[in-house]
Amino acid sequence: MTSVTTSTPTTRKVLRGRPYSLGEFARKYRLEETEAKRLYEKFGPSATELDLLMAAKRRMPAH
């Protein structure tokens, strides 16, 4: 009898641009900690990805 081992493929997102820290992302877009954390966990730390997301939401960075 042959044993079949299935492995679940790990999905890794390619990091585009430099990574944001959670605090830096929250400050830049004046987000509450819970909202910043939700977006950060969902989309990853990529500054490029998060900036594109916030542009799509029409959220301008704080100056």
mmJSON file of the N, C-alpha and C atoms, coordinates in Angstrom:
{"data_MODEL":{"atom_site":{
"group_PDB":["ATOM","ATOM","ATOM","ATOM","ATOM","ATOM","ATOM","ATOM","ATOM","ATOM","ATOM","ATOM","ATOM","ATOM","ATOM","ATOM","ATOM","ATOM","ATOM","ATOM","ATOM","ATOM","ATOM","ATOM","ATOM","ATOM","ATOM","ATOM","ATOM","ATOM","ATOM","ATOM","ATOM","ATOM","ATOM","ATOM","ATOM","ATOM","ATOM","ATOM","ATOM","ATOM","ATOM","ATOM","ATOM","ATOM","ATOM","ATOM","ATOM","ATOM","ATOM","ATOM","ATOM","ATOM","ATOM","ATOM","ATOM","ATOM","ATOM","ATOM","ATOM","ATOM","ATOM","ATOM","ATOM","ATOM","ATOM","ATOM","ATOM","ATOM","ATOM","ATOM","ATOM","ATOM","ATOM","ATOM","ATOM","ATOM","ATOM","ATOM","ATOM","ATOM","ATOM","ATOM","ATOM","ATOM","ATOM","ATOM","ATOM","ATOM","ATOM","ATOM","ATOM","ATOM","ATOM","ATOM","ATOM","ATOM","ATOM","ATOM","ATOM","ATOM","ATOM","ATOM","ATOM","ATOM","ATOM","ATOM","ATOM","ATOM","ATOM","ATOM","ATOM","ATOM","ATOM","ATOM","ATOM","ATOM","ATOM","ATOM","ATOM","ATOM","ATOM","ATOM","ATOM","ATOM","ATOM","ATOM","ATOM","ATOM","ATOM","ATOM","ATOM","ATOM","ATOM","ATOM","ATOM","ATOM","ATOM","ATOM","ATOM","ATOM","ATOM","ATOM","ATOM","ATOM","ATOM","ATOM","ATOM","ATOM","ATOM","ATOM","ATOM","ATOM","ATOM","ATOM","ATOM","ATOM","ATOM","ATOM","ATOM","ATOM","ATOM","ATOM","ATOM","ATOM","ATOM","ATOM","ATOM","ATOM","ATOM","ATOM","ATOM","ATOM","ATOM","ATOM","ATOM","ATOM","ATOM","ATOM","ATOM","ATOM","ATOM","ATOM","ATOM","ATOM","ATOM","ATOM","ATOM"],
"id":[1,2,3,4,5,6,7,8,9,10,11,12,13,14,15,16,17,18,19,20,21,22,23,24,25,26,27,28,29,30,31,32,33,34,35,36,37,38,39,40,41,42,43,44,45,46,47,48,49,50,51,52,53,54,55,56,57,58,59,60,61,62,63,64,65,66,67,68,69,70,71,72,73,74,75,76,77,78,79,80,81,82,83,84,85,86,87,88,89,90,91,92,93,94,95,96,97,98,99,100,101,102,103,104,105,106,107,108,109,110,111,112,113,114,115,116,117,118,119,120,121,122,123,124,125,126,127,128,129,130,131,132,133,134,135,136,137,138,139,140,141,142,143,144,145,146,147,148,149,150,151,152,153,154,155,156,157,158,159,160,161,162,163,164,165,166,167,168,169,170,171,172,173,174,175,176,177,178,179,180,181,182,183,184,185,186,187,188,189],
"type_symbol":["N","C","C","N","C","C","N","C","C","N","C","C","N","C","C","N","C","C","N","C","C","N","C","C","N","C","C","N","C","C","N","C","C","N","C","C","N","C","C","N","C","C","N","C","C","N","C","C","N","C","C","N","C","C","N","C","C","N","C","C","N","C","C","N","C","C","N","C","C","N","C","C","N","C","C","N","C","C","N","C","C","N","C","C","N","C","C","N","C","C","N","C","C","N","C","C","N","C","C","N","C","C","N","C","C","N","C","C","N","C","C","N","C","C","N","C","C","N","C","C","N","C","C","N","C","C","N","C","C","N","C","C","N","C","C","N","C","C","N","C","C","N","C","C","N","C","C","N","C","C","N","C","C","N","C","C","N","C","C","N","C","C","N","C","C","N","C","C","N","C","C","N","C","C","N","C","C","N","C","C","N","C","C","N","C","C","N","C","C"],
"label_atom_id":["N","CA","C","N","CA","C","N","CA","C","N","CA","C","N","CA","C","N","CA","C","N","CA","C","N","CA","C","N","CA","C","N","CA","C","N","CA","C","N","CA","C","N","CA","C","N","CA","C","N","CA","C","N","CA","C","N","CA","C","N","CA","C","N","CA","C","N","CA","C","N","CA","C","N","CA","C","N","CA","C","N","CA","C","N","CA","C","N","CA","C","N","CA","C","N","CA","C","N","CA","C","N","CA","C","N","CA","C","N","CA","C","N","CA","C","N","CA","C","N","CA","C","N","CA","C","N","CA","C","N","CA","C","N","CA","C","N","CA","C","N","CA","C","N","CA","C","N","CA","C","N","CA","C","N","CA","C","N","CA","C","N","CA","C","N","CA","C","N","CA","C","N","CA","C","N","CA","C","N","CA","C","N","CA","C","N","CA","C","N","CA","C","N","CA","C","N","CA","C","N","CA","C","N","CA","C","N","CA","C","N","CA","C","N","CA","C","N","CA","C"],
"label_alt_id":[null,null,null,null,null,null,null,null,null,null,null,null,null,null,null,null,null,null,null,null,null,null,null,null,null,null,null,null,null,null,null,null,null,null,null,null,null,null,null,null,null,null,null,null,null,null,null,null,null,null,null,null,null,null,null,null,null,null,null,null,null,null,null,null,null,null,null,null,null,null,null,null,null,null,null,null,null,null,null,null,null,null,null,null,null,null,null,null,null,null,null,null,null,null,null,null,null,null,null,null,null,null,null,null,null,null,null,null,null,null,null,null,null,null,null,null,null,null,null,null,null,null,null,null,null,null,null,null,null,null,null,null,null,null,null,null,null,null,null,null,null,null,null,null,null,null,null,null,null,null,null,null,null,null,null,null,null,null,null,null,null,null,null,null,null,null,null,null,null,null,null,null,null,null,null,null,null,null,null,null,null,null,null,null,null,null,null,null,null],
"label_comp_id":["MET","MET","MET","THR","THR","THR","SER","SER","SER","VAL","VAL","VAL","THR","THR","THR","THR","THR","THR","SER","SER","SER","THR","THR","THR","PRO","PRO","PRO","THR","THR","THR","THR","THR","THR","ARG","ARG","ARG","LYS","LYS","LYS","VAL","VAL","VAL","LEU","LEU","LEU","ARG","ARG","ARG","GLY","GLY","GLY","ARG","ARG","ARG","PRO","PRO","PRO","TYR","TYR","TYR","SER","SER","SER","LEU","LEU","LEU","GLY","GLY","GLY","GLU","GLU","GLU","PHE","PHE","PHE","ALA","ALA","ALA","ARG","ARG","ARG","LYS","LYS","LYS","TYR","TYR","TYR","ARG","ARG","ARG","LEU","LEU","LEU","GLU","GLU","GLU","GLU","GLU","GLU","THR","THR","THR","GLU","GLU","GLU","ALA","ALA","ALA","LYS","LYS","LYS","ARG","ARG","ARG","LEU","LEU","LEU","TYR","TYR","TYR","GLU","GLU","GLU","LYS","LYS","LYS","PHE","PHE","PHE","GLY","GLY","GLY","PRO","PRO","PRO","SER","SER","SER","ALA","ALA","ALA","THR","THR","THR","GLU","GLU","GLU","LEU","LEU","LEU","ASP","ASP","ASP","LEU","LEU","LEU","LEU","LEU","LEU","MET","MET","MET","ALA","ALA","ALA","ALA","ALA","ALA","LYS","LYS","LYS","ARG","ARG","ARG","ARG","ARG","ARG","MET","MET","MET","PRO","PRO","PRO","ALA","ALA","ALA","HIS","HIS","HIS"],
"label_asym_id":["A","A","A","A","A","A","A","A","A","A","A","A","A","A","A","A","A","A","A","A","A","A","A","A","A","A","A","A","A","A","A","A","A","A","A","A","A","A","A","A","A","A","A","A","A","A","A","A","A","A","A","A","A","A","A","A","A","A","A","A","A","A","A","A","A","A","A","A","A","A","A","A","A","A","A","A","A","A","A","A","A","A","A","A","A","A","A","A","A","A","A","A","A","A","A","A","A","A","A","A","A","A","A","A","A","A","A","A","A","A","A","A","A","A","A","A","A","A","A","A","A","A","A","A","A","A","A","A","A","A","A","A","A","A","A","A","A","A","A","A","A","A","A","A","A","A","A","A","A","A","A","A","A","A","A","A","A","A","A","A","A","A","A","A","A","A","A","A","A","A","A","A","A","A","A","A","A","A","A","A","A","A","A","A","A","A","A","A","A"],
"label_entity_id":["1","1","1","1","1","1","1","1","1","1","1","1","1","1","1","1","1","1","1","1","1","1","1","1","1","1","1","1","1","1","1","1","1","1","1","1","1","1","1","1","1","1","1","1","1","1","1","1","1","1","1","1","1","1","1","1","1","1","1","1","1","1","1","1","1","1","1","1","1","1","1","1","1","1","1","1","1","1","1","1","1","1","1","1","1","1","1","1","1","1","1","1","1","1","1","1","1","1","1","1","1","1","1","1","1","1","1","1","1","1","1","1","1","1","1","1","1","1","1","1","1","1","1","1","1","1","1","1","1","1","1","1","1","1","1","1","1","1","1","1","1","1","1","1","1","1","1","1","1","1","1","1","1","1","1","1","1","1","1","1","1","1","1","1","1","1","1","1","1","1","1","1","1","1","1","1","1","1","1","1","1","1","1","1","1","1","1","1","1"],
"label_seq_id":[1,1,1,2,2,2,3,3,3,4,4,4,5,5,5,6,6,6,7,7,7,8,8,8,9,9,9,10,10,10,11,11,11,12,12,12,13,13,13,14,14,14,15,15,15,16,16,16,17,17,17,18,18,18,19,19,19,20,20,20,21,21,21,22,22,22,23,23,23,24,24,24,25,25,25,26,26,26,27,27,27,28,28,28,29,29,29,30,30,30,31,31,31,32,32,32,33,33,33,34,34,34,35,35,35,36,36,36,37,37,37,38,38,38,39,39,39,40,40,40,41,41,41,42,42,42,43,43,43,44,44,44,45,45,45,46,46,46,47,47,47,48,48,48,49,49,49,50,50,50,51,51,51,52,52,52,53,53,53,54,54,54,55,55,55,56,56,56,57,57,57,58,58,58,59,59,59,60,60,60,61,61,61,62,62,62,63,63,63],
"pdbx_PDB_ins_code":[null,null,null,null,null,null,null,null,null,null,null,null,null,null,null,null,null,null,null,null,null,null,null,null,null,null,null,null,null,null,null,null,null,null,null,null,null,null,null,null,null,null,null,null,null,null,null,null,null,null,null,null,null,null,null,null,null,null,null,null,null,null,null,null,null,null,null,null,null,null,null,null,null,null,null,null,null,null,null,null,null,null,null,null,null,null,null,null,null,null,null,null,null,null,null,null,null,null,null,null,null,null,null,null,null,null,null,null,null,null,null,null,null,null,null,null,null,null,null,null,null,null,null,null,null,null,null,null,null,null,null,null,null,null,null,null,null,null,null,null,null,null,null,null,null,null,null,null,null,null,null,null,null,null,null,null,null,null,null,null,null,null,null,null,null,null,null,null,null,null,null,null,null,null,null,null,null,null,null,null,null,null,null,null,null,null,null,null,null],
"Cartn_x":[0.846,0.0,0.896,0.537,1.326,0.7,1.52,1.057,1.224,0.162,0.208,0.26,1.278,1.414,1.058,0.083,-0.278,0.236,0.829,1.304,0.536,0.178,-0.53,0.492,0.29,1.259,1.179,2.317,2.35,2.314,1.411,1.287,2.057,3.007,3.795,3.559,3.279,3.09,4.435,4.662,5.9,5.814,6.836,6.866,7.252,6.348,6.619,6.9,8.036,8.416,8.947,9.256,9.777,8.623,8.883,7.807,7.508,6.234,5.798,5.798,6.041,5.717,4.246,3.602,2.179,1.943,2.792,2.659,2.856,3.834,4.099,2.904,2.323,1.153,-0.031,-0.294,-1.413,-1.236,-0.022,0.236,0.107,0.633,0.629,-0.781,-1.701,-3.071,-4.08,-3.569,-4.415,-5.514,-5.093,-6.028,-6.041,-7.194,-7.262,-6.469,-5.949,-5.083,-5.766,-7.037,-7.728,-7.894,-8.22,-8.379,-7.035,-6.004,-4.674,-4.207,-4.426,-4.006,-4.768,-6.067,-6.874,-6.347,-6.098,-5.602,-4.181,-3.362,-1.968,-1.913,-2.759,-2.773,-3.356,-4.319,-4.969,-4.1,-3.427,-2.689,-1.173,-0.683,0.751,1.435,2.741,3.472,3.992,3.733,4.272,3.765,4.682,4.309,3.591,4.048,3.425,1.98,1.752,0.393,-0.531,-0.055,-0.89,-1.164,-0.179,-0.404,-1.428,-1.357,-2.344,-3.737,-3.818,-5.101,-5.699,-4.892,-5.402,-5.761,-5.038,-5.384,-6.738,-6.983,-8.267,-9.402,-9.111,-10.11,-10.194,-9.364,-9.292,-8.899,-7.989,-7.431,-6.06,-5.913,-4.648,-3.752,-2.438,-1.531,-1.459,-1.236,-1.063,0.298,0.398,1.677,2.337],
"Cartn_y":[-1.167,0.0,1.236,2.197,3.416,4.518,5.194,6.312,7.602,8.37,9.637,10.774,11.575,12.731,13.973,14.669,15.921,17.073,17.972,19.151,20.354,21.203,22.412,23.428,23.943,24.927,26.205,26.749,28.006,29.145,30.044,31.19,32.344,32.819,33.961,35.11,36.235,37.43,38.096,38.531,39.224,40.632,41.024,42.342,43.36,44.281,45.332,46.62,47.205,48.425,48.093,49.125,48.902,48.561,47.874,47.551,48.721,48.905,49.859,49.136,49.86,49.326,49.655,48.953,49.183,50.614,51.089,52.449,53.51,53.295,54.248,54.339,53.185,53.144,53.868,53.598,54.226,55.742,56.196,57.635,58.315,57.683,58.298,58.575,57.663,57.812,58.154,58.508,58.888,57.854,56.61,55.515,55.134,54.661,54.102,52.801,52.43,51.259,49.988,49.79,48.569,48.5,49.609,49.638,49.457,50.111,49.968,48.519,47.897,46.507,45.571,45.789,44.952,45.008,46.221,46.39,45.837,46.076,45.618,44.091,43.433,41.971,41.41,42.086,41.604,41.806,42.943,43.286,43.2,42.988,42.852,44.181,44.144,45.353,46.188,45.76,46.454,47.891,48.835,50.251,50.52,49.899,50.1,49.622,48.416,47.858,48.701,49.074,49.843,51.248,51.864,53.185,53.11,52.064,51.89,51.657,50.867,50.627,51.927,52.717,53.959,54.971,54.959,55.84,55.431,54.118,53.63,54.028,54.104,54.533,56.058,56.732,58.203,58.776,58.064,58.544,59.12,60.392,61.068,60.96,60.816,60.744,62.085,61.994,63.196,63.808,65.093,65.736,66.25],
"Cartn_z":[0.0,0.0,0.0,-0.794,-0.908,-0.071,0.657,1.47,0.677,0.603,-0.126,0.88,0.749,1.624,0.832,1.312,0.643,1.476,0.813,1.52,0.991,1.884,1.458,0.989,-0.189,-0.681,0.138,0.43,1.166,0.159,0.388,-0.495,0.116,-0.635,-0.177,-1.123,-0.571,-1.359,-1.591,-2.791,-3.109,-2.538,-1.824,-1.221,-2.285,-2.558,-3.537,-2.78,-3.037,-2.329,-0.957,-0.236,1.118,2.057,3.138,4.078,5.012,5.316,6.345,7.683,8.744,10.063,10.273,11.162,11.416,11.898,12.794,13.323,12.253,11.381,10.302,9.352,9.017,8.135,8.777,10.047,10.75,10.829,11.134,11.224,9.865,8.839,7.516,7.028,7.313,6.82,7.923,9.099,10.232,10.495,10.607,10.843,12.314,12.767,14.112,14.099,15.241,15.334,14.821,15.162,14.746,13.225,12.594,11.141,10.448,10.949,10.365,10.464,11.598,11.805,10.874,10.701,9.814,8.38,7.884,6.521,6.374,7.363,7.362,7.302,8.088,8.099,6.81,6.244,5.026,3.783,3.682,2.472,2.619,3.829,4.037,4.269,4.526,4.892,3.719,2.484,1.317,1.219,1.235,1.125,-0.192,-1.266,-2.575,-2.563,-2.055,-2.011,-1.128,0.052,0.97,0.439,-0.205,-0.797,-1.927,-2.743,-3.812,-3.236,-2.185,-1.528,-1.011,-0.33,0.247,-0.845,-1.958,-3.082,-3.661,-3.751,-4.248,-3.31,-2.02,-1.036,-0.944,-1.747,-1.764,-0.398,0.275,1.545,1.255,1.484,1.221,2.462,2.236,3.38,4.112,5.407,6.221,5.908,5.914,5.597,6.83],
"occupancy":[1.0,1.0,1.0,1.0,1.0,1.0,1.0,1.0,1.0,1.0,1.0,1.0,1.0,1.0,1.0,1.0,1.0,1.0,1.0,1.0,1.0,1.0,1.0,1.0,1.0,1.0,1.0,1.0,1.0,1.0,1.0,1.0,1.0,1.0,1.0,1.0,1.0,1.0,1.0,1.0,1.0,1.0,1.0,1.0,1.0,1.0,1.0,1.0,1.0,1.0,1.0,1.0,1.0,1.0,1.0,1.0,1.0,1.0,1.0,1.0,1.0,1.0,1.0,1.0,1.0,1.0,1.0,1.0,1.0,1.0,1.0,1.0,1.0,1.0,1.0,1.0,1.0,1.0,1.0,1.0,1.0,1.0,1.0,1.0,1.0,1.0,1.0,1.0,1.0,1.0,1.0,1.0,1.0,1.0,1.0,1.0,1.0,1.0,1.0,1.0,1.0,1.0,1.0,1.0,1.0,1.0,1.0,1.0,1.0,1.0,1.0,1.0,1.0,1.0,1.0,1.0,1.0,1.0,1.0,1.0,1.0,1.0,1.0,1.0,1.0,1.0,1.0,1.0,1.0,1.0,1.0,1.0,1.0,1.0,1.0,1.0,1.0,1.0,1.0,1.0,1.0,1.0,1.0,1.0,1.0,1.0,1.0,1.0,1.0,1.0,1.0,1.0,1.0,1.0,1.0,1.0,1.0,1.0,1.0,1.0,1.0,1.0,1.0,1.0,1.0,1.0,1.0,1.0,1.0,1.0,1.0,1.0,1.0,1.0,1.0,1.0,1.0,1.0,1.0,1.0,1.0,1.0,1.0,1.0,1.0,1.0,1.0,1.0,1.0],
"B_iso_or_equiv":[0.0,0.0,0.0,0.0,0.0,0.0,0.0,0.0,0.0,0.0,0.0,0.0,0.0,0.0,0.0,0.0,0.0,0.0,0.0,0.0,0.0,0.0,0.0,0.0,0.0,0.0,0.0,0.0,0.0,0.0,0.0,0.0,0.0,0.0,0.0,0.0,0.0,0.0,0.0,0.0,0.0,0.0,0.0,0.0,0.0,0.0,0.0,0.0,0.0,0.0,0.0,0.0,0.0,0.0,0.0,0.0,0.0,0.0,0.0,0.0,0.0,0.0,0.0,0.0,0.0,0.0,0.0,0.0,0.0,0.0,0.0,0.0,0.0,0.0,0.0,0.0,0.0,0.0,0.0,0.0,0.0,0.0,0.0,0.0,0.0,0.0,0.0,0.0,0.0,0.0,0.0,0.0,0.0,0.0,0.0,0.0,0.0,0.0,0.0,0.0,0.0,0.0,0.0,0.0,0.0,0.0,0.0,0.0,0.0,0.0,0.0,0.0,0.0,0.0,0.0,0.0,0.0,0.0,0.0,0.0,0.0,0.0,0.0,0.0,0.0,0.0,0.0,0.0,0.0,0.0,0.0,0.0,0.0,0.0,0.0,0.0,0.0,0.0,0.0,0.0,0.0,0.0,0.0,0.0,0.0,0.0,0.0,0.0,0.0,0.0,0.0,0.0,0.0,0.0,0.0,0.0,0.0,0.0,0.0,0.0,0.0,0.0,0.0,0.0,0.0,0.0,0.0,0.0,0.0,0.0,0.0,0.0,0.0,0.0,0.0,0.0,0.0,0.0,0.0,0.0,0.0,0.0,0.0,0.0,0.0,0.0,0.0,0.0,0.0],
"pdbx_formal_charge":[null,null,null,null,null,null,null,null,null,null,null,null,null,null,null,null,null,null,null,null,null,null,null,null,null,null,null,null,null,null,null,null,null,null,null,null,null,null,null,null,null,null,null,null,null,null,null,null,null,null,null,null,null,null,null,null,null,null,null,null,null,null,null,null,null,null,null,null,null,null,null,null,null,null,null,null,null,null,null,null,null,null,null,null,null,null,null,null,null,null,null,null,null,null,null,null,null,null,null,null,null,null,null,null,null,null,null,null,null,null,null,null,null,null,null,null,null,null,null,null,null,null,null,null,null,null,null,null,null,null,null,null,null,null,null,null,null,null,null,null,null,null,null,null,null,null,null,null,null,null,null,null,null,null,null,null,null,null,null,null,null,null,null,null,null,null,null,null,null,null,null,null,null,null,null,null,null,null,null,null,null,null,null,null,null,null,null,null,null],
"auth_seq_id":[1,1,1,2,2,2,3,3,3,4,4,4,5,5,5,6,6,6,7,7,7,8,8,8,9,9,9,10,10,10,11,11,11,12,12,12,13,13,13,14,14,14,15,15,15,16,16,16,17,17,17,18,18,18,19,19,19,20,20,20,21,21,21,22,22,22,23,23,23,24,24,24,25,25,25,26,26,26,27,27,27,28,28,28,29,29,29,30,30,30,31,31,31,32,32,32,33,33,33,34,34,34,35,35,35,36,36,36,37,37,37,38,38,38,39,39,39,40,40,40,41,41,41,42,42,42,43,43,43,44,44,44,45,45,45,46,46,46,47,47,47,48,48,48,49,49,49,50,50,50,51,51,51,52,52,52,53,53,53,54,54,54,55,55,55,56,56,56,57,57,57,58,58,58,59,59,59,60,60,60,61,61,61,62,62,62,63,63,63],
"auth_comp_id":["MET","MET","MET","THR","THR","THR","SER","SER","SER","VAL","VAL","VAL","THR","THR","THR","THR","THR","THR","SER","SER","SER","THR","THR","THR","PRO","PRO","PRO","THR","THR","THR","THR","THR","THR","ARG","ARG","ARG","LYS","LYS","LYS","VAL","VAL","VAL","LEU","LEU","LEU","ARG","ARG","ARG","GLY","GLY","GLY","ARG","ARG","ARG","PRO","PRO","PRO","TYR","TYR","TYR","SER","SER","SER","LEU","LEU","LEU","GLY","GLY","GLY","GLU","GLU","GLU","PHE","PHE","PHE","ALA","ALA","ALA","ARG","ARG","ARG","LYS","LYS","LYS","TYR","TYR","TYR","ARG","ARG","ARG","LEU","LEU","LEU","GLU","GLU","GLU","GLU","GLU","GLU","THR","THR","THR","GLU","GLU","GLU","ALA","ALA","ALA","LYS","LYS","LYS","ARG","ARG","ARG","LEU","LEU","LEU","TYR","TYR","TYR","GLU","GLU","GLU","LYS","LYS","LYS","PHE","PHE","PHE","GLY","GLY","GLY","PRO","PRO","PRO","SER","SER","SER","ALA","ALA","ALA","THR","THR","THR","GLU","GLU","GLU","LEU","LEU","LEU","ASP","ASP","ASP","LEU","LEU","LEU","LEU","LEU","LEU","MET","MET","MET","ALA","ALA","ALA","ALA","ALA","ALA","LYS","LYS","LYS","ARG","ARG","ARG","ARG","ARG","ARG","MET","MET","MET","PRO","PRO","PRO","ALA","ALA","ALA","HIS","HIS","HIS"],
"auth_asym_id":["A","A","A","A","A","A","A","A","A","A","A","A","A","A","A","A","A","A","A","A","A","A","A","A","A","A","A","A","A","A","A","A","A","A","A","A","A","A","A","A","A","A","A","A","A","A","A","A","A","A","A","A","A","A","A","A","A","A","A","A","A","A","A","A","A","A","A","A","A","A","A","A","A","A","A","A","A","A","A","A","A","A","A","A","A","A","A","A","A","A","A","A","A","A","A","A","A","A","A","A","A","A","A","A","A","A","A","A","A","A","A","A","A","A","A","A","A","A","A","A","A","A","A","A","A","A","A","A","A","A","A","A","A","A","A","A","A","A","A","A","A","A","A","A","A","A","A","A","A","A","A","A","A","A","A","A","A","A","A","A","A","A","A","A","A","A","A","A","A","A","A","A","A","A","A","A","A","A","A","A","A","A","A","A","A","A","A","A","A"],
"auth_atom_id":["N","CA","C","N","CA","C","N","CA","C","N","CA","C","N","CA","C","N","CA","C","N","CA","C","N","CA","C","N","CA","C","N","CA","C","N","CA","C","N","CA","C","N","CA","C","N","CA","C","N","CA","C","N","CA","C","N","CA","C","N","CA","C","N","CA","C","N","CA","C","N","CA","C","N","CA","C","N","CA","C","N","CA","C","N","CA","C","N","CA","C","N","CA","C","N","CA","C","N","CA","C","N","CA","C","N","CA","C","N","CA","C","N","CA","C","N","CA","C","N","CA","C","N","CA","C","N","CA","C","N","CA","C","N","CA","C","N","CA","C","N","CA","C","N","CA","C","N","CA","C","N","CA","C","N","CA","C","N","CA","C","N","CA","C","N","CA","C","N","CA","C","N","CA","C","N","CA","C","N","CA","C","N","CA","C","N","CA","C","N","CA","C","N","CA","C","N","CA","C","N","CA","C","N","CA","C","N","CA","C","N","CA","C","N","CA","C","N","CA","C"],
"pdbx_PDB_model_num":[1,1,1,1,1,1,1,1,1,1,1,1,1,1,1,1,1,1,1,1,1,1,1,1,1,1,1,1,1,1,1,1,1,1,1,1,1,1,1,1,1,1,1,1,1,1,1,1,1,1,1,1,1,1,1,1,1,1,1,1,1,1,1,1,1,1,1,1,1,1,1,1,1,1,1,1,1,1,1,1,1,1,1,1,1,1,1,1,1,1,1,1,1,1,1,1,1,1,1,1,1,1,1,1,1,1,1,1,1,1,1,1,1,1,1,1,1,1,1,1,1,1,1,1,1,1,1,1,1,1,1,1,1,1,1,1,1,1,1,1,1,1,1,1,1,1,1,1,1,1,1,1,1,1,1,1,1,1,1,1,1,1,1,1,1,1,1,1,1,1,1,1,1,1,1,1,1,1,1,1,1,1,1,1,1,1,1,1,1]
}}}
